[in-house]
């Protein structure tokens, strides 16, 4: 099965293929849609150029939450020229999660793996 491309956006940056998220993403059948870097400043044009299959917005919070679809983020994204034409937006693969500690380095993201696999499965083959 081919890994699906994802953009993870957290606190104004996007997780690249050299970030600590690369290994847990790979375990779920996902890979960063970015071609280089660890944490790259968030940029709408880079997001458009990357053409991700899915986008995951991580929100800093006191407690963790399950990964869910994010109609609010999808609406925000439809307001941006170029972004509104992305397949991930048209296919409703825009997700959100609250991060307490499950997404921090050293957590192993073991508690988040099922949600990541869910994204992979939702994006198809």
Residue pairs with C-beta under 8 A, 6 or more apart in sequence:
1 29
1 125
2 125
3 26
3 29
3 30
3 31
4 29
4 30
4 31
4 53
4 54
4 119
4 120
4 123
4 124
5 30
5 31
5 32
5 33
5 50
5 51
5 52
5 53
5 54
6 25
6 30
6 31
6 32
6 33
6 52
6 53
6 54
6 55
6 56
6 119
7 14
7 15
7 32
7 33
7 34
7 47
7 50
7 52
7 54
7 55
7 56
8 14
8 15
8 21
8 25
8 32
8 55
8 56
8 58
9 15
9 42
9 55
9 56
9 57
9 58
10 57
10 58
10 60
10 99
10 103
11 58
11 60
12 41
12 42
13 39
13 40
13 41
13 42
14 32
14 34
14 39
14 40
14 41
14 42
14 43
14 46
14 47
15 21
15 22
15 25
15 32
15 34
15 38
15 39
16 22
16 32
16 34
16 35
16 36
16 37
16 38
16 39
16 40
17 31
17 32
17 34
17 35
17 36
17 37
18 36
18 37
18 38
19 32
19 37
19 38
19 39
20 38
20 105
21 32
21 103
21 109
22 31
22 32
24 108
24 109
24 112
24 113
24 116
25 31
25 32
25 116
27 113
27 116
28 113
28 116
28 117
28 119
28 120
29 117
29 120
30 54
30 116
30 119
30 120
33 50
33 51
33 52
33 53
34 40
34 46
34 50
35 50
40 46
44 80
44 82
44 83
45 82
47 55
47 83
47 86
48 82
48 83
48 86
51 86
51 87
52 86
52 88
53 87
53 88
53 93
53 123
54 88
54 93
54 94
54 95
54 119
54 122
54 123
55 73
55 77
55 88
55 89
55 93
55 94
55 95
56 67
56 95
56 96
56 97
56 119
57 70
57 73
57 94
57 95
57 96
57 97
58 96
58 97
58 98
58 99
58 103
59 96
59 97
59 98
59 99
60 98
60 99
61 98
61 99
61 100
62 100
63 98
63 100
64 97
64 98
64 99
64 100
64 101
64 102
64 103
64 111
64 112
65 97
65 98
66 97
66 115
67 95
67 96
67 97
67 112
67 115
67 116
67 118
67 119
68 95
68 96
68 97
69 92
69 94
69 95
69 96
70 94
70 95
70 96
72 96
73 94
73 96
74 89
74 92
74 94
77 83
77 84
77 86
77 89
77 94
78 84
78 89
83 89
88 94
91 123
93 119
93 122
93 123
95 119
97 103
97 112
97 115
101 107
102 109
102 111
102 112
103 109
103 112
109 116
